[in-house]
């Protein structure tokens, strides 16, 4: 499934950010990657629908959902697009 998956550039930026920074809420991701919140939300929806990322509750602030990366699937995505996995 990963081999056929096509992700927009914004989803790759979000995935890279989550991979490097760890679990984050959308607003923080938006600030780090300097992409509008709406674009980050769209990218996260694509990543969650593809099972590359998952939502998890933020126990410090339940209003701000965190997103976490599935490392194996992220590695496959980075290899597919010729990007560095760190």
N, C-alpha and C positions, 0 to 999 in steps of 0.2 A: 504494500500500500504506500509506503514512504517513497518508493521509486516513482510513482505516478503523481504524487502530491506536488502541487505548484503553490508556492507561497509568494506573496508580494514582498518587496524589499522591506517594508515596514515590519512585517512579521519576523523577518530574519534579524532585524535590528533589535526587536523586542526579545526574541529568543536568545540572542547573544548577550543582551543586558542581564536577563534572568540567569543565564548560565554563569556569568561572571560575578554577579552581585548576590545571587541567592533569592529566596522568596521576597517579592515586593508587591505593593498595591499599584494599580494602574497610574495613579497620579504621580507617584515617585518615578515610575518607569518613564513617563512622559517627560519629566524634568531631566532625567539622565540622558535619554536619547535625543532630546530636543525635537520631539515630534508632538503634534497636537493630541490631546487626550482622546478625542474621538477616533483618531487613527490608531492609537494604542489599543483602545477598546475593540475596534474592528480586528486588529491583528491578534489580540488575545482570544477573541471568539473563534477565529480560524484555528489557532493553535490548540485550544481546548476541544473543538469539534474533531480535530485530527488526533486527539489523545497524546499530543506532544507536551502539553502543559495541563496542569490540574489546578482547580481552585481549592484553597484550604482556608479555614477560618483563622482570623487574626485574633488571638486570645487577648492581645493588648487593647484592641479597638475593633469590636465586632462590626462596625460600620465600614471598615476598610478590608475587603477580601484580599488575601494574598494569592499570588500565582507562583507555582513551582514547576520546574522543568523535569521531564522524564529524561535522565541522562543518556540512556541508550538510544532513544529515538532522536534526541538532539544531536548526538554524535553522527547518526545516519544522515540527518538533514545537512549538517555541516559538510560531511563528505560529499554528498550529492551536489551541493552548490560550490564545492571547492574552497570552503572557508576553514579557518583554523579553529579547532576545538580546544578550549582551555579549561 
